[in-house]
Amino acid sequence: MQELLGLTDGLPEVALATDEVLLKDGDAARDLFVLVSGTVVVRKDGEDFVTISVPGSCIGELAVLLERHHTATIVATEPTTLRVIHGASATLRDNPAVLHAVAALLAHRLDLVNHYLADLQHQYRDVDGGLGLVGDVLKSLAAHPLNDLEPGSEREPDPLY
């Protein structure tokens, strides 16, 4: 994460007060943000989903990379400073060092999720239903085309898995 912090040295910064919103669910994705100091939470449907407090963390990259609107609200939980990468899509296309730093952050997150899911699969492999289906869900996800995959939710109550 220090790599992205170093690469963004000198970029414009935004200061947020406690409870100030950085991004809203549904906002267009134009910019990336790099945490300099402070803490933000990722809030989805009124629930705090993830807390981000490590300097150099990237915020907003999924929506930019997937070319979609933001799907959560980002709120400061204390005074927070972030660097702004305006025109993030162009920056990621034109600056391999920034793209690599963002990709490395995403790879670390994916690695963590993979380890967690493998642990769940191992712990519940002999359980019928519920968490016992983790292995089947993972196999289905791995074999499914990515372009039309939607997680089960209120938007898609009957997913393919």
Backbone bond lengths (Angstrom), bond angles and torsions (degrees), N, CA, C in turn:
res aa  C-N    CA-C-N  psi(-1)  N-CA   C-N-CA  omega(-1)  CA-C   N-CA-C  phi
1 M - - - 1.436 - - 1.520 111.73 -
2 Q 1.296 115.22 -26.08 1.463 118.78 177.26 1.519 110.82 -63.50
3 E 1.340 116.56 -29.40 1.462 120.23 179.76 1.531 110.64 -60.09
4 L 1.320 117.01 -47.70 1.462 120.36 -178.75 1.526 110.94 -67.89
5 L 1.306 116.76 -35.77 1.464 120.22 177.32 1.529 110.09 -62.34
6 G 1.323 117.02 -43.10 1.462 121.01 178.31 1.520 112.63 -66.54
7 L 1.333 116.42 -39.88 1.465 120.82 -178.64 1.529 112.72 -67.72
8 T 1.321 116.64 -22.26 1.465 120.01 -177.82 1.523 112.70 -101.91
9 D 1.319 117.06 6.30 1.464 120.60 178.48 1.530 109.32 -56.49
10 G 1.309 116.50 129.45 1.465 121.35 179.15 1.517 114.36 94.25
11 L 1.335 118.03 -9.15 1.468 119.60 177.65 1.533 109.54 -75.24
12 P 1.330 116.53 161.93 1.467 119.52 178.15 1.525 111.01 -58.69
13 E 1.327 115.49 149.78 1.461 120.56 179.05 1.513 109.72 -121.65
14 V 1.316 115.22 152.42 1.447 122.27 174.84 1.527 107.29 -122.65
15 A 1.340 115.61 136.81 1.462 121.07 178.17 1.524 108.64 -108.88
16 L 1.326 115.65 130.16 1.460 121.15 179.15 1.523 109.78 -113.81
17 A 1.309 116.22 141.68 1.459 121.76 172.93 1.528 108.30 -87.06
18 T 1.310 116.64 164.28 1.460 121.39 176.22 1.528 109.62 -54.05
19 D 1.321 116.79 134.05 1.473 126.18 -179.88 1.524 114.06 72.93
20 E 1.327 118.18 6.33 1.466 120.45 176.47 1.525 109.36 -80.52
21 V 1.326 115.49 139.98 1.460 122.22 -177.75 1.523 109.97 -89.30
22 L 1.330 115.83 130.44 1.469 121.77 175.20 1.525 109.89 -88.51
23 L 1.332 116.52 -50.76 1.461 123.35 -178.99 1.520 108.89 -135.41
24 K 1.338 116.16 146.21 1.458 120.50 176.64 1.514 110.07 -111.31
25 D 1.313 115.40 145.92 1.459 122.21 172.79 1.529 107.58 -52.24
26 G 1.329 116.67 124.78 1.458 121.57 -179.54 1.513 114.70 99.17
27 D 1.353 117.64 -12.73 1.463 120.54 176.83 1.525 110.60 -63.65
28 A 1.322 116.66 147.04 1.463 121.34 173.70 1.530 109.05 -66.33
29 A 1.312 115.28 144.95 1.469 121.08 -179.55 1.515 109.66 -95.37
30 R 1.327 115.44 108.18 1.466 120.62 179.79 1.526 111.78 -120.78
31 D 1.325 115.47 -37.89 1.462 121.20 -172.32 1.522 111.44 -118.78
32 L 1.322 115.16 156.39 1.465 122.48 169.68 1.514 107.19 -107.93
33 F 1.316 115.71 153.73 1.456 121.61 179.02 1.516 108.81 -126.70
34 V 1.324 116.23 140.84 1.456 122.37 178.94 1.523 107.02 -120.65
35 L 1.322 115.79 122.70 1.460 120.74 -177.67 1.524 110.36 -69.67
36 V 1.329 115.46 125.22 1.461 122.00 175.73 1.525 109.49 -96.91
37 S 1.335 115.63 -47.80 1.463 120.72 178.14 1.520 108.67 -157.03
38 G 1.327 115.40 158.91 1.456 120.42 178.85 1.515 112.01 98.96
39 T 1.329 115.02 -163.67 1.462 121.66 -176.61 1.518 109.73 -146.38
40 V 1.329 115.33 138.71 1.462 121.93 172.80 1.518 108.98 -127.08
41 V 1.335 115.56 157.81 1.459 120.13 172.43 1.518 108.55 -118.53
42 V 1.319 114.33 148.33 1.453 122.50 172.81 1.528 105.06 -94.73
43 R 1.315 116.13 118.27 1.462 121.21 -174.39 1.523 109.25 -115.96
44 K 1.316 115.68 125.60 1.469 121.77 -179.91 1.517 108.56 -127.90
45 D 1.314 116.38 124.88 1.466 122.14 179.65 1.528 111.80 51.85
46 G 1.336 116.38 41.19 1.452 121.58 176.83 1.516 115.49 80.37
47 E 1.324 117.87 -1.51 1.465 122.33 -179.63 1.519 110.04 -106.72
48 D 1.331 116.56 135.26 1.465 120.37 173.81 1.515 107.84 -76.87
49 F 1.328 115.41 117.61 1.458 122.38 -171.42 1.526 111.89 -96.45
50 V 1.325 116.86 -46.24 1.462 122.37 -177.47 1.530 108.42 -142.25
51 T 1.326 115.42 140.95 1.454 121.19 173.05 1.519 107.91 -105.22
52 I 1.324 117.27 132.30 1.460 122.62 179.98 1.522 108.09 -118.12
53 S 1.342 115.91 118.19 1.463 119.10 -177.13 1.532 113.20 -139.07
54 V 1.319 117.38 1.51 1.459 120.91 -178.03 1.531 109.80 -89.84
55 P 1.334 117.55 119.17 1.466 119.79 177.87 1.537 111.37 -54.43
56 G 1.331 114.85 136.70 1.459 120.65 -177.36 1.514 113.06 97.18
57 S 1.335 117.13 -7.52 1.465 120.16 177.06 1.520 109.55 -66.04
58 C 1.310 115.24 144.86 1.459 121.88 -179.35 1.527 109.20 -100.00
59 I 1.323 116.36 141.31 1.459 122.11 -178.67 1.520 108.53 -129.73
60 G 1.325 116.09 129.11 1.459 121.78 177.27 1.505 115.18 96.92
61 E 1.333 116.67 1.94 1.467 119.56 -173.93 1.522 113.59 -68.96
62 L 1.325 118.63 -33.90 1.465 119.41 -178.11 1.524 111.14 -63.00
63 A 1.316 116.83 -47.40 1.463 119.65 -179.72 1.527 111.53 -63.58
64 V 1.325 116.79 -39.78 1.467 119.93 179.15 1.529 109.98 -64.72
65 L 1.325 116.90 -48.82 1.463 120.21 -176.98 1.528 112.65 -67.65
66 L 1.333 116.84 -34.56 1.465 120.56 -179.40 1.526 112.67 -89.69
67 E 1.340 115.81 0.25 1.462 122.56 178.50 1.525 111.48 52.52
68 R 1.328 114.65 53.75 1.461 120.73 178.50 1.529 108.84 -139.38
69 H 1.298 116.48 170.89 1.459 120.61 176.57 1.527 109.39 -72.47
70 H 1.326 115.84 159.29 1.459 120.16 177.41 1.522 109.29 -64.20
71 T 1.315 116.56 143.87 1.460 121.47 -176.59 1.525 112.49 -111.94
72 A 1.310 116.82 13.94 1.462 121.86 177.01 1.523 108.13 -153.80
73 T 1.317 115.09 167.23 1.463 121.83 176.91 1.524 107.95 -105.40
74 I 1.320 116.63 137.71 1.466 122.07 179.17 1.522 107.69 -110.27
75 V 1.344 116.08 124.23 1.460 122.21 -174.83 1.528 109.62 -128.77
76 A 1.324 116.67 135.05 1.471 121.30 175.43 1.524 109.10 -73.72
77 T 1.326 116.03 135.71 1.470 119.94 177.39 1.523 111.62 -104.53
78 E 1.320 115.13 -1.85 1.464 122.96 174.75 1.523 105.97 -160.00
79 P 1.322 119.02 170.11 1.466 118.49 176.25 1.535 109.89 -54.01
80 T 1.317 116.09 128.74 1.466 121.88 -170.39 1.522 110.52 -136.82
81 T 1.328 115.89 141.94 1.458 122.07 175.69 1.530 108.93 -121.26
82 L 1.331 115.50 133.47 1.458 121.48 178.96 1.513 109.69 -132.49
83 R 1.310 116.56 146.98 1.468 121.53 171.89 1.526 107.61 -90.64
84 V 1.316 115.27 147.87 1.458 120.96 -176.29 1.523 109.47 -113.17
85 I 1.321 115.46 126.02 1.471 121.72 171.44 1.525 105.43 -101.32
86 H 1.348 115.69 94.84 1.466 120.56 179.50 1.524 109.34 -70.17
87 G 1.325 116.30 147.06 1.460 120.34 179.79 1.516 110.79 59.44
88 A 1.324 115.79 52.45 1.459 121.49 -171.13 1.527 113.64 -59.53
89 S 1.321 118.26 -38.84 1.475 119.51 -179.78 1.517 111.25 -58.17
90 A 1.317 116.39 -46.12 1.466 120.33 179.73 1.523 110.59 -65.89
91 T 1.314 117.35 -40.45 1.470 120.34 179.21 1.524 110.48 -61.75
92 L 1.322 117.25 -43.60 1.462 120.25 -179.94 1.531 111.67 -66.16
93 R 1.329 116.55 -34.35 1.473 119.71 177.02 1.522 111.80 -71.27
94 D 1.341 116.66 -38.38 1.457 121.11 -170.18 1.527 115.02 -97.82
95 N 1.320 117.99 -11.41 1.456 120.43 -176.31 1.533 109.97 -125.30
96 P 1.341 117.04 92.35 1.460 120.48 -177.11 1.534 114.09 -57.76
97 A 1.317 117.80 -31.55 1.464 120.00 -179.13 1.528 110.77 -67.28
98 V 1.321 117.22 -42.34 1.464 120.66 178.09 1.526 109.82 -67.99
99 L 1.327 116.82 -43.80 1.464 120.34 177.47 1.528 110.66 -58.26
100 H 1.307 117.60 -44.29 1.461 121.07 179.42 1.523 111.35 -62.64
101 A 1.318 117.15 -42.21 1.472 120.59 179.77 1.524 110.95 -63.04
102 V 1.323 117.19 -42.48 1.468 120.81 177.85 1.522 109.91 -66.49
103 A 1.328 117.37 -43.37 1.467 120.60 178.17 1.528 111.50 -60.61
104 A 1.322 117.36 -39.53 1.466 120.80 179.01 1.532 110.90 -64.52
105 L 1.333 117.05 -41.15 1.469 120.15 176.79 1.524 110.91 -61.90
106 L 1.327 116.95 -43.64 1.458 120.77 178.58 1.526 111.36 -65.29
107 A 1.318 116.84 -38.57 1.465 120.57 178.45 1.528 110.92 -63.68
108 H 1.324 117.17 -39.46 1.469 120.18 177.38 1.527 110.73 -62.88
109 R 1.335 116.73 -42.90 1.470 120.06 178.11 1.515 111.44 -63.47
110 L 1.328 116.51 -44.41 1.459 120.77 179.94 1.525 110.93 -63.19
111 D 1.315 117.05 -40.01 1.460 121.18 178.01 1.530 110.71 -60.81
112 L 1.313 116.93 -42.95 1.459 121.44 178.21 1.530 110.61 -61.95
113 V 1.337 116.85 -46.17 1.460 120.74 179.62 1.529 110.50 -64.06
114 N 1.328 117.97 -41.26 1.467 121.06 177.85 1.523 111.48 -59.00
115 H 1.339 116.57 -45.27 1.462 119.50 178.87 1.529 111.30 -63.39
116 Y 1.309 116.73 -40.86 1.458 121.47 179.49 1.531 110.54 -63.82
117 L 1.334 117.25 -46.45 1.458 120.51 179.97 1.530 112.08 -65.67
118 A 1.318 116.95 -39.08 1.470 119.93 176.81 1.521 110.56 -62.71
119 D 1.330 116.78 -39.33 1.455 120.83 177.44 1.530 110.87 -64.97
120 L 1.329 117.46 -43.07 1.468 120.68 176.42 1.526 111.06 -60.66
121 Q 1.326 115.88 -44.78 1.455 120.34 -179.80 1.525 109.98 -60.10
122 H 1.313 117.16 -44.05 1.467 121.85 -179.97 1.538 110.53 -64.50
123 Q 1.323 117.33 -46.64 1.465 120.95 -176.45 1.519 113.01 -65.54
124 Y 1.326 117.65 -33.20 1.461 120.79 -172.83 1.529 113.31 -113.34
125 R 1.316 118.03 19.88 1.464 120.66 -176.16 1.523 113.07 -64.40
126 D 1.317 118.48 -25.07 1.456 121.45 -178.34 1.526 113.02 -102.82
127 V 1.330 117.20 12.79 1.458 121.99 -178.61 1.527 108.57 -100.31
128 D 1.340 116.66 135.76 1.463 120.76 176.99 1.520 109.90 -84.32
129 G 1.342 117.21 137.17 1.460 122.06 176.88 1.512 112.76 67.10
130 G 1.325 116.31 -178.97 1.465 122.31 176.68 1.511 113.08 48.13
131 L 1.336 116.39 -127.64 1.464 120.69 -178.50 1.524 112.53 -65.13
132 G 1.314 117.60 -17.44 1.459 120.44 175.35 1.515 112.80 -65.29
133 L 1.328 117.15 -15.91 1.467 121.64 179.05 1.523 113.03 -87.07
134 V 1.328 118.36 -1.08 1.462 121.74 -176.64 1.529 111.05 -53.63
135 G 1.315 117.76 -46.73 1.466 120.89 -179.75 1.518 112.03 -59.45
136 D 1.341 117.21 -44.38 1.468 121.11 179.16 1.525 111.19 -64.21
137 V 1.330 116.15 -40.45 1.466 120.16 179.28 1.524 110.21 -63.45
138 L 1.335 117.05 -45.58 1.463 120.42 -179.27 1.521 111.54 -62.97
139 K 1.316 117.98 -41.45 1.471 120.92 178.36 1.520 110.82 -63.80
140 S 1.336 116.68 -40.35 1.456 120.66 179.01 1.522 111.12 -65.66
141 L 1.327 116.37 -42.55 1.464 120.18 178.71 1.522 111.38 -63.58
142 A 1.322 116.77 -41.17 1.468 120.75 -178.35 1.524 112.02 -65.14
143 A 1.333 117.33 -30.03 1.459 121.33 -176.67 1.523 112.93 -94.01
144 H 1.318 117.70 -6.28 1.457 121.25 -173.78 1.527 111.28 -90.73
145 P 1.356 118.14 141.48 1.473 119.96 175.64 1.522 110.08 -61.03
146 L 1.330 116.27 135.79 1.457 120.71 -175.57 1.518 114.40 -71.02
147 N 1.319 117.87 -25.68 1.453 119.29 -171.46 1.524 114.60 -70.37
148 D 1.330 119.61 -18.67 1.465 119.20 179.32 1.525 112.51 -127.05
149 L 1.311 116.84 26.07 1.447 122.09 179.94 1.518 110.53 -84.56
150 E 1.313 116.74 127.05 1.461 123.14 177.01 1.519 108.05 -130.22
151 P 1.310 118.38 132.40 1.461 119.83 177.40 1.514 111.10 -70.80
152 G 1.317 116.89 153.01 1.453 121.22 176.20 1.508 110.53 -67.58
153 S 1.314 116.52 132.87 1.454 120.84 -178.65 1.510 107.47 -172.55
154 E 1.314 116.22 -168.16 1.462 120.01 174.99 1.525 109.99 -62.26
155 R 1.352 116.87 -29.54 1.461 120.33 179.36 1.528 110.84 -72.87
156 E 1.323 116.51 -34.59 1.453 122.19 -177.02 1.527 107.62 -141.62
157 P 1.349 116.59 82.61 1.466 118.69 -174.43 1.524 114.36 -71.68
158 D 1.325 118.57 -14.16 1.456 120.77 -178.83 1.537 109.54 -125.83
159 P 1.339 116.74 73.39 1.478 119.10 -176.88 1.523 111.81 -68.34
160 L 1.310 116.04 166.91 1.464 121.77 -179.18 1.509 112.91 -63.63
161 Y 1.316 118.47 -26.84 1.454 119.17 179.87 1.502 109.88 -89.71
